[in-house]
Amino acid sequence: MKQRIYCSVFFLCFFYVANGKNKSHLPALEPFSSEVTSHESDYLRILQQNQAKYTISGYIKESGSGENLLGVSIYVPELKLGTVSNDYGFFSLTLPEGQHELLISYIGFATEKRQIDLTADITWEVDLRPATESLEEVVVTADEKVKESKVTQMSSMRLNPLDVQDIPALLGEKDVLKSLQLLPGIQGGSEGSSGFFVRGGTPDQNLIILDDAVVYNSNHLFGFFSVFNGDAIKSVEAFKGGFPARFGGRLSSVIKIDMKDGNKEKISGKFNIGLISSSVLLEGPINKGKTSFIVSGRRTYADVLAQPFIRNETDGEGTGGYYFADLNFKIHHIFSSKDKLYWSNYYGRDKFYANYDDEFSKGQNKLGWGNITSTLRWNHQFGSKLFANTSAIFSNYEFQVNSEEESKSEFDGNDYTFSTSSGINDYTLKTDFDYYPNNKHSIRFGAMATSHNFTPQRVLIKEFNNDVDTEQELKSLESAVYVEDDWRVTDKLSLSPGLRFSAFNYEKKNYFNFEPRLALSYNIKPDLALKASYSQMNQYIHLLSSSGIGLPTDLWVSSTDVVRPQRSEQFAIGIAKDFLDKDYSLTVEGYYKKMDDVIAYKEGASFLAIDDLESGETTNWEENITSGQGWAYGAEILFRKQSGPLTGWLGYTLSWSERQFDELNLGQKFFDRYDRRHDISVVGIYKPHERITWSATWVLSTGNNYTLPNLQRLSNQGNLPVGNPSNFFGGFGSTEDFSTGRNNFRGETSHRLDLGVQFHKKLRKNRERTWGISIYNTYARQNPFIYWVDEKFDDKGDDDFTNDTREKELTRISVLMLIPSFNYTFKF
């Protein structure tokens, strides 16, 4: 009944949008004041009469490279009308016949002013020049930039890739996901991890997209680094709530990352040398002005550096190591002004290995995981008001554990092989349309279908003549259609209604869901807006996680007739304030999110669900999990400055995240592991002139929650309470430690200061070299990485072992203290 009411309301809303009398369009970003004088009001009324109107459409590109620019503002001051370029640099703006002045602006680029005499439809290709040659030449005025108070969408943020390059980083690895953790509402996992949690969600509730392809595991080095090579990234956009209808399949966030298209004018490149890894990027034209390519690669050499130490420890009898590698490759071809083709590819792999060789046997152990994505996209422009993008997408994630042993004894044929793996393959076809009917509406609609092929677990065992090969497979189909509109109702009120219909099929089980979305913005003043949003999301695939930080041992599985889809409703309300004369912005948001059918492992269950190693008999993963409810609520503040020599932001998050499962914690509510009451981040980037960049970040966060034993059961004496885990235990005999509550211990508050400096020097022929130095955790704060209860024995030295005592104490490990790094970058 509830869904039918939602559907009726939204269909009525769309009917009014399509048939209303005020059919004109202003896309999501109208940059400036809605106040008008009486003279301007008369002029606007005249424009609304039946006079001729024409459309300006085309593409915004970067001068010198031909790279398409998304999110560029195109604005007509005298009419107070404007639009922005879409994800492929395309824009469309309908204006009355006559002479107009257009301002075309984008952060980091010089503003273009164009005079036009509009007597017919016009097609433009605008080249914007980067404004980095001289900071003094970049003049910021109130009429040049898109303002937060003029954006309908809330709970979304765009991260400039140039900021990622400037922010101090662990071991010099510039990391997009760690940079996102510095924004309010997006919290990191354990110390130094690139795993993240958005508004009380879990890692699997984050939809991470690289050029339309889903990336299922975004971590390298067990979570310390992300898989995204910052050198190849063009844009990063994060949605924490109020999701546009074009996105679905996750409950908590959408992280949209787009790769560069490649330089169409000349060969250029960049290589970077750091402490543990190096990267290289090369881009240029295959056919100048028509076809371009970009390729980037990255590899760590930690395994090479560690070899001398490993050999010393094993007396030369063993080898081992760990490495990760990435490869991005993309081709962009322009068939015509209306048809363009993109082919994007990513390959990433992590591998840990250990080999041994002694007098009895030799063998090897391997652990590996990685992603492969490939996206083929075709852009087509249908006239000046309709734009389409069609994509064919492949996405793969795989995790493997292998162990092999070969006996050297001629009398012992006990050779042994054990292997287990899991993974997922996705095949997706989707099409999206952008339609600009007039100056009050920006409509998007489309459809998608994804075939999921899951392998929750495959086990291979070879021992003697006993071979075992078992495999679990799941196949499902996920599909959706959507429509959304960015509707400028009046000069003060903007609405963004949307509706997504999703379907999921697994064997004979079908799920159908309507997902209404609504965002609104009301300008109380020209620089102050009140905003609100509501969204429903459904998630049909799940991550079985015992770690909570997105380790490779976590398994992706499908909704089935037993495991229902996860579902969420999120409400948000907030204000957005722009300080027009200072180019500052302030946003304050409060949110409430209810989640149903979230899943978790039962007590004692894990990803390696093998009952008998000899037979390879496994437990069905559905028997290892339980479903429950979740609640997340809080408030976020972001104060930001995006231009001038000094840029940065101050972010604060106050949040709660709770869970309830009938089969966990005696059915009582408990705080989630990464429930954190407070998160503070301060980011500053200072460029006094073109040759030096100073940067600093300071973060503080409340500790994570841990489940630790606080009671001890003696085998023949019943239960002995021992108090808090940090106290000592006592007792004798066979014992069992257990906990009376889930996540019953909160760790210590973490905070740290990171500092960085970069020295730039421009060389001949547009070359540039940069030396970078950074310090992670400058004042060596011993932040907790992990806690456990350590057992110690005190031997009294006599024959009566009953006098010996056993003590247990809480142990904290800190791993990342005062870590300096450097890197060298050369651009050509």
TISERO-680187 format. One record per residue (C-alpha): residue in one letter; x, y, z. Coordinates in steps of 0.05 Angstrom, whole numbers, padded with zeros to 5 digits, always signed. Example, Ala and Ser with C-alpha at 12.3 -4.5 7.8 and 13.67 -1.06 7.14 Angstrom:
// TISERO-680187
a+00246-00090+00156s+00273-00021+00143
// end
This chain:
// TISERO-680187
m+00000+00000+00000k+00056+00046+00019q+00092+00035-00048r+00028+00048-00087i+00019+00115-00052y+00091+00135-00068c+00082+00115-00141s+00017+00154-00148v+00048+00217-00120f+00108+00213-00165f+00070+00197-00228l+00025+00257-00215c+00087+00299-00205f+00116+00276-00272f+00049+00287-00307y+00049+00359-00282v+00121+00369-00304a+00107+00343-00373n+00042+00380-00383g+00049+00442-00341k+00043+00512-00370n+00112+00535-00349k+00154+00492-00394s+00224+00519-00391h+00289+00491-00365l+00343+00509-00316p+00389+00451-00300a+00414+00435-00231l+00463+00493-00225e+00437+00564-00232p+00496+00602-00206f+00470+00668-00181s+00421+00714-00146s+00346+00705-00158e+00331+00777-00136v+00305+00821-00193t+00289+00894-00198s+00221+00918-00225h+00255+00935-00291e+00284+00865-00295s+00217+00835-00276d+00183+00872-00334y+00238+00848-00381l+00229+00776-00359r+00154+00780-00369i+00165+00805-00440l+00212+00746-00453q+00158+00697-00431q+00112+00720-00487n+00109+00683-00553q+00175+00705-00582a+00225+00664-00620k+00273+00620-00580y+00335+00584-00603t+00382+00533-00572i+00457+00537-00561s+00488+00467-00553g+00556+00436-00558y+00616+00413-00518i+00663+00445-00467k+00736+00422-00474e+00803+00436-00443s+00847+00478-00488g+00911+00442-00508s+00887+00371-00494g+00816+00367-00521e+00793+00334-00456n+00717+00341-00446l+00700+00379-00382l+00639+00360-00340g+00602+00406-00292v+00622+00471-00328s+00574+00530-00315i+00544+00566-00375y+00506+00628-00351v+00469+00688-00380p+00472+00744-00328e+00417+00790-00356l+00367+00733-00359k+00392+00696-00297l+00390+00632-00336g+00442+00578-00341t+00461+00505-00348v+00520+00459-00336s+00556+00409-00381n+00539+00336-00369d+00587+00278-00356y+00613+00281-00428g+00620+00357-00433f+00554+00366-00471f+00508+00425-00456s+00443+00453-00483l+00413+00522-00467t+00350+00552-00499l+00347+00629-00501p+00303+00683-00532e+00324+00712-00599g+00372+00770-00593q+00440+00790-00566h+00466+00758-00502e+00530+00754-00461l+00549+00685-00436l+00597+00669-00379i+00630+00601-00382s+00666+00582-00317y+00698+00523-00284i+00741+00516-00222g+00815+00519-00241f+00801+00550-00310a+00797+00621-00335t+00726+00647-00344e+00706+00657-00416k+00659+00714-00437r+00623+00705-00504q+00577+00754-00540i+00525+00723-00586d+00471+00748-00633l+00421+00691-00630t+00379+00685-00693a+00381+00610-00703d+00403+00546-00667i+00478+00547-00654t+00528+00491-00643w+00591+00509-00602e+00656+00477-00582v+00686+00519-00527d+00759+00511-00505l+00774+00533-00434r+00845+00551-00414p+00873+00525-00348a+00885+00583-00300t+00947+00554-00268e+01002+00593-00302s+00994+00652-00255l+00952+00651-00193e+00948+00727-00193e+00911+00726-00260v+00853+00685-00232v+00801+00737-00212v+00743+00709-00171t+00677+00746-00172a+00608+00729-00146d+00584+00717-00217e+00635+00666-00238k+00623+00604-00198v+00568+00556-00183k+00543+00566-00112e+00520+00513-00062s+00456+00553-00049k+00437+00546-00123v+00444+00471-00128t+00381+00429-00120q+00419+00366-00103m+00441+00357-00030s+00486+00307+00005s+00534+00306-00054m+00605+00331-00062r+00654+00337-00118l+00728+00326-00104n+00779+00361-00147p+00833+00310-00169l+00884+00367-00162d+00868+00370-00088v+00882+00295-00083q+00951+00308-00111d+00964+00363-00059i+00938+00329+00004p+00992+00294+00047a+00989+00219+00038l+01014+00156+00072l+01080+00135+00041g+01068+00185-00015e+01010+00146-00045k+00959+00198-00069d+00893+00164-00054v+00824+00185-00077l+00786+00144-00025k+00829+00169+00033s+00817+00240+00009l+00742+00227+00010q+00748+00204+00082l+00766+00276+00100l+00696+00298+00081p+00638+00296+00131g+00594+00235+00131i+00649+00191+00099q+00688+00155+00153g+00750+00112+00148g+00757+00043+00177s+00818+00025+00218e+00879+00070+00222g+00909+00081+00153s+00856+00041+00117s+00825+00065+00051g+00761+00027+00068f+00704+00075+00083f+00634+00078+00113v+00581+00128+00094r+00527+00150+00142g+00528+00087+00184g+00530+00039+00125t+00576-00020+00110p+00629-00027+00054d+00582-00067+00008q+00531-00010+00012n+00577+00036-00026l+00570+00035-00102i+00639+00050-00131i+00637+00064-00206l+00696+00072-00252d+00673+00096-00321d+00605+00063-00311a+00636-00003-00287v+00625-00028-00216v+00689-00040-00176y+00675-00093-00123n+00739-00089-00082s+00772-00021-00080n+00831-00039-00035h+00905-00055-00044l+00952-00080+00011f+00895-00106+00055g+00861-00039+00056f+00919+00009+00064f+00914+00037-00007s+00858+00041-00059v+00860+00013-00129f+00852+00080-00163n+00913+00112-00195g+00902+00187-00184d+00943+00206-00245a+00889+00177-00292i+00828+00207-00257k+00789+00265-00287s+00733+00274-00236v+00707+00246-00170e+00635+00255-00145a+00605+00227-00081f+00531+00221-00064k+00514+00207+00009g+00439+00214+00004g+00383+00244-00038f+00407+00198-00093p+00388+00215-00164a+00343+00161-00195r+00397+00142-00246f+00435+00108-00189g+00413+00046-00153g+00434-00021-00124r+00465+00005-00059l+00439+00034+00006s+00491+00084+00030s+00531+00120-00024v+00552+00126-00096i+00624+00143-00112k+00629+00161-00186i+00700+00164-00214d+00715+00182-00287m+00780+00170-00322k+00814+00221-00368d+00799+00213-00442g+00870+00225-00467n+00904+00284-00500k+00880+00293-00572e+00932+00346-00591k+01001+00321-00569i+01039+00267-00532s+01045+00281-00458g+01060+00240-00397k+01080+00235-00325f+01119+00188-00281n+01122+00186-00206i+01173+00151-00161g+01154+00139-00088l+01179+00100-00029i+01141+00035-00042s+01113+00043-00112s+01122+00080-00178s+01072+00099-00232v+01074+00122-00304l+01023+00155-00349l+01025+00167-00424e+00971+00199-00466g+00966+00229-00535p+00933+00227-00604i+00929+00166-00648n+00896+00209-00701k+00905+00282-00681g+00839+00315-00662k+00800+00250-00674t+00828+00192-00634s+00865+00193-00568f+00892+00143-00518i+00914+00143-00446v+00950+00088-00409s+00975+00088-00337g+01007+00035-00295r+01029+00028-00222r+01068-00025-00185t+01096-00031-00115y+01166-00058-00105a+01157-00076-00032d+01170-00149-00049v+01237-00132-00081l+01259-00088-00022a+01239-00142+00028q+01276-00200-00004p+01344-00191+00032f+01309-00190+00100i+01266-00251+00083r+01327-00291+00060n+01365-00274+00124e+01308-00296+00168t+01301-00363+00132d+01376-00375+00120g+01364-00372+00046e+01314-00431+00047g+01251-00392+00034t+01225-00334-00006g+01163-00292-00001g+01134-00225-00014y+01075-00182-00031y+01060-00134-00089f+01003-00099-00122a+00997-00073-00193d+00947-00031-00233l+00937-00017-00306n+00887+00033-00336f+00877+00039-00411k+00827+00081-00450i+00814+00100-00523h+00769+00157-00545h+00748+00164-00618i+00706+00219-00649f+00667+00194-00710s+00632+00261-00718s+00608+00320-00677k+00549+00278-00656d+00580+00209-00647k+00637+00190-00601l+00664+00123-00576y+00699+00108-00510w+00733+00043-00490s+00757+00042-00417n+00794-00015-00383y+00822-00029-00314y+00864-00087-00288g+00888-00092-00217r+00919-00149-00177d+00946-00162-00107k+00990-00222-00093f+01021-00249-00029y+01066-00310-00034a+01111-00351+00011n+01155-00408-00013y+01193-00458+00031d+01243-00513+00018d+01272-00557+00073e+01299-00628+00078f+01230-00659+00084s+01187-00621+00035k+01178-00560-00007g+01117-00519-00023q+01085-00453-00032n+01026-00412-00005k+00992-00358-00045l+00939-00307-00032g+00913-00263-00089w+00855-00219-00108g+00838-00167-00160n+00789-00131-00206i+00780-00127-00281t+00732-00077-00313s+00719-00060-00386t+00669-00008-00412l+00650+00007-00484r+00608+00071-00490w+00576+00105-00549n+00553+00177-00545h+00502+00202-00595q+00471+00272-00599f+00399+00273-00626g+00393+00346-00645s+00407+00403-00597k+00365+00380-00538l+00373+00304-00533f+00437+00267-00515a+00446+00192-00506n+00499+00147-00478t+00497+00071-00487s+00546+00026-00451a+00566-00048-00452i+00603-00064-00387f+00642-00123-00358s+00664-00126-00286n+00701-00182-00250y+00726-00193-00179e+00763-00255-00156f+00796-00278-00091q+00840-00341-00086v+00879-00379-00033n+00927-00435-00055s+00972-00481-00015e+01016-00536-00045e+01065-00584-00011e+01110-00636-00043s+01144-00689+00000k+01218-00704-00013s+01215-00773+00019e+01212-00831-00030f+01172-00870+00022d+01121-00815+00034g+01076-00796-00022n+01038-00746+00020d+01034-00691-00032y+00979-00642-00016t+00941-00587-00053f+00888-00541-00025s+00854-00484-00061t+00793-00441-00047s+00767-00383-00086s+00707-00337-00094g+00687-00284-00144i+00634-00249-00185n+00626-00233-00259d+00578-00179-00283y+00554-00166-00354t+00515-00101-00361l+00480-00064-00417k+00453+00005-00402t+00429+00067-00438d+00420+00137-00411f+00387+00199-00441d+00395+00273-00424y+00336+00315-00450y+00334+00392-00445p+00263+00412-00468n+00268+00484-00443n+00300+00528-00390k+00262+00500-00330h+00272+00426-00340s+00332+00379-00345i+00306+00309-00354r+00345+00244-00350f+00317+00175-00364g+00344+00107-00381a+00347+00032-00369m+00398-00021-00349a+00404-00097-00342t+00460-00135-00307s+00473-00210-00307h+00507-00229-00242n+00548-00294-00239f+00570-00309-00168t+00618-00361-00143p+00612-00355-00067q+00662-00411-00057r+00701-00463-00096v+00743-00515-00059l+00796-00560-00091i+00833-00612-00049k+00883-00664-00074e+00913-00713-00025f+00935-00785-00038n+00884-00811-00088n+00829-00768-00058d+00809-00710-00103v+00754-00662-00083d+00727-00607-00127t+00664-00571-00103e+00635-00506-00126q+00577-00462-00107e+00547-00420-00164l+00492-00368-00164k+00464-00333-00225s+00416-00274-00223l+00390-00217-00266e+00382-00146-00241s+00347-00093-00283a+00319-00023-00275v+00286+00036-00311y+00287+00107-00285v+00266+00179-00299e+00287+00242-00262d+00278+00317-00272d+00314+00379-00246w+00256+00428-00247r+00263+00503-00233v+00192+00517-00209t+00204+00591-00191d+00264+00636-00181k+00267+00610-00109l+00242+00539-00112s+00275+00480-00147l+00251+00408-00146s+00285+00344-00168p+00234+00287-00169g+00254+00219-00192l+00228+00148-00196r+00267+00083-00206f+00234+00016-00217s+00280-00043-00203a+00272-00118-00213f+00314-00177-00191n+00308-00250-00212y+00341-00310-00178e+00319-00377-00204k+00243-00376-00193k+00244-00318-00144n+00228-00248-00168y+00233-00182-00131f+00201-00117-00156n+00210-00050-00123f+00193+00023-00135e+00245+00072-00110p+00218+00143-00106r+00268+00201-00099l+00255+00274-00084a+00301+00333-00072l+00281+00406-00063s+00316+00472-00052y+00284+00538-00031n+00324+00602-00032i+00306+00642+00031k+00357+00693+00007p+00398+00696-00057d+00457+00664-00019l+00418+00621+00031a+00378+00559+00014l+00337+00509+00053k+00343+00438+00026a+00310+00371+00038s+00311+00303+00005y+00280+00234+00010s+00303+00170-00024q+00289+00095-00023m+00342+00046-00045n+00344-00029-00054q+00407-00073-00054y+00403-00141-00086i+00474-00165-00076h+00509-00172-00009l+00579-00176+00021l+00590-00229+00074s+00642-00195+00118s+00674-00215+00184s+00724-00158+00183g+00680-00099+00166i+00736-00064+00127g+00729-00096+00058l+00785-00148+00062p+00792-00196+00003t+00764-00253+00046d+00695-00220+00043l+00646-00255-00003w+00596-00226-00053v+00531-00265-00056s+00462-00257-00087s+00393-00246-00058t+00356-00312-00061d+00288-00339-00040v+00317-00342+00031v+00361-00279+00032r+00319-00218+00017p+00345-00153-00014q+00369-00099+00034r+00326-00037+00035s+00335+00034+00061e+00296+00098+00069q+00335+00162+00080f+00310+00232+00099a+00355+00293+00100i+00346+00366+00113g+00397+00422+00113i+00418+00492+00094a+00469+00518+00045k+00500+00587+00054d+00547+00622+00005f+00590+00682+00024l+00591+00715-00044d+00645+00766-00030k+00693+00715+00002d+00679+00654-00041y+00665+00611+00021s+00608+00562+00028l+00576+00530+00089t+00530+00469+00088v+00495+00438+00148e+00455+00374+00141g+00417+00327+00187y+00397+00257+00164y+00359+00195+00187k+00366+00128+00152k+00327+00063+00166m+00354-00002+00137d+00318-00069+00133d+00342-00139+00117v+00416-00122+00128i+00457-00185+00137a+00514-00208+00182y+00551-00273+00197k+00523-00314+00254e+00568-00323+00315g+00629-00364+00297a+00616-00366+00222s+00668-00346+00170f+00681-00345+00096l+00717-00412+00097a+00654-00454+00110i+00686-00523+00105d+00660-00577+00151d+00708-00632+00130l+00775-00618+00097e+00781-00690+00073s+00714-00693+00038g+00712-00619+00022e+00640-00616+00047t+00619-00544+00055t+00564-00508+00092n+00515-00470+00050w+00530-00396+00059e+00457-00381+00070e+00461-00422+00135n+00518-00379+00160i+00482-00312+00159t+00426-00276+00194s+00386-00214+00174g+00364-00155+00216q+00353-00080+00218g+00396-00018+00221w+00389+00055+00240a+00436+00112+00224y+00426+00185+00241g+00467+00247+00253a+00489+00316+00230e+00545+00341+00185i+00578+00409+00176l+00624+00429+00119f+00657+00498+00113r+00695+00503+00048k+00739+00550+00007q+00754+00529-00064s+00793+00586-00096g+00852+00632-00082p+00922+00617-00055l+00892+00584+00007t+00839+00531-00003g+00811+00475+00040w+00755+00457+00086l+00733+00442+00157g+00686+00383+00166y+00650+00356+00227t+00605+00294+00235l+00561+00275+00294s+00532+00206+00282w+00500+00143+00310s+00496+00075+00277e+00456+00017+00308r+00439-00055+00289q+00390-00107+00313f+00390-00182+00295d+00346-00234+00328e+00404-00284+00329l+00458-00236+00353n+00468-00201+00420l+00408-00237+00450g+00364-00199+00401q+00381-00132+00432k+00402-00069+00395f+00477-00055+00393f+00522-00002+00363d+00555-00020+00298r+00630-00031+00298y+00644+00034+00262d+00592+00074+00300r+00631+00138+00317r+00603+00196+00355h+00650+00249+00329d+00693+00260+00267i+00731+00324+00254s+00775+00339+00194v+00814+00402+00176v+00847+00408+00107g+00890+00466+00084i+00927+00476+00018y+00968+00538+00010k+01001+00560-00056p+01037+00626-00044h+01065+00622-00115e+01072+00572-00171r+01136+00541-00145i+01113+00515-00077t+01052+00481-00046w+01043+00473+00029s+00989+00426+00056a+00965+00399+00122t+00909+00356+00148w+00887+00343+00220v+00835+00291+00237l+00802+00267+00301s+00753+00210+00308t+00719+00173+00365g+00744+00101+00372n+00715+00040+00338n+00675-00013+00374y+00702-00083+00388t+00673-00147+00415l+00718-00170+00471p+00708-00224+00524n+00687-00197+00592l+00668-00263+00624q+00703-00330+00635r+00670-00398+00643l+00708-00452+00681s+00694-00523+00658n+00677-00549+00728q+00663-00487+00769g+00610-00450+00730n+00618-00378+00709l+00666-00328+00739p+00653-00255+00723v+00717-00217+00714g+00694-00147+00697n+00721-00102+00642p+00768-00133+00589s+00823-00087+00611n+00824-00120+00680f+00860-00184+00696f+00827-00252+00694g+00840-00307+00743g+00824-00380+00749f+00849-00451+00738g+00830-00508+00693s+00797-00511+00626t+00764-00445+00611e+00723-00410+00558d+00725-00335+00548f+00662-00303+00522s+00626-00236+00516t+00559-00215+00542g+00549-00163+00489r+00564-00148+00416n+00613-00090+00406n+00618-00081+00480f+00684-00042+00481r+00699+00025+00449g+00770+00039+00430e+00808+00103+00444t+00799+00167+00406s+00846+00174+00347h+00877+00238+00321r+00937+00256+00278l+00969+00313+00239d+00996+00302+00168l+01042+00354+00135g+01066+00360+00064v+01105+00406+00018q+01117+00404-00057f+01170+00441-00096h+01153+00454-00169k+01199+00476-00224k+01178+00490-00296l+01229+00467-00347r+01236+00477-00421k+01185+00451-00471n+01127+00452-00421r+01161+00403-00376e+01155+00405-00300r+01187+00368-00243t+01161+00364-00171w+01194+00341-00107g+01145+00322-00053i+01158+00310+00021s+01104+00289+00071i+01099+00265+00143y+01042+00220+00165n+01023+00226+00238t+01073+00282+00252y+01069+00281+00328a+01072+00205+00331r+01005+00193+00363q+00996+00120+00382n+00928+00110+00351p+00898+00040+00360f+00902-00006+00300i+00874-00068+00334y+00858-00094+00404w+00860-00164+00432v+00862-00199+00499d+00931-00226+00513e+00943-00285+00559k+01004-00287+00605f+01028-00342+00652d+01067-00329+00716d+01108-00391+00732k+01123-00392+00808g+01182-00439+00796d+01158-00496+00840d+01130-00565+00825d+01061-00546+00846f+01032-00516+00783t+00969-00498+00821n+01008-00439+00848d+01020-00413+00778t+00975-00356+00757r+00945-00336+00691e+00931-00264+00675k+00895-00233+00616e+00902-00162+00595l+00878-00118+00538t+00933-00105+00487r+00932-00048+00437i+00974-00047+00375s+00994+00019+00340v+01028+00013+00273l+01031+00081+00238m+01071+00131+00277l+01114+00187+00247i+01122+00160+00177p+01160+00206+00130s+01159+00196+00055f+01181+00230-00009n+01164+00225-00082y+01190+00253-00147t+01144+00271-00206f+01163+00290-00276k+01112+00315-00326f+01124+00325-00401
// end
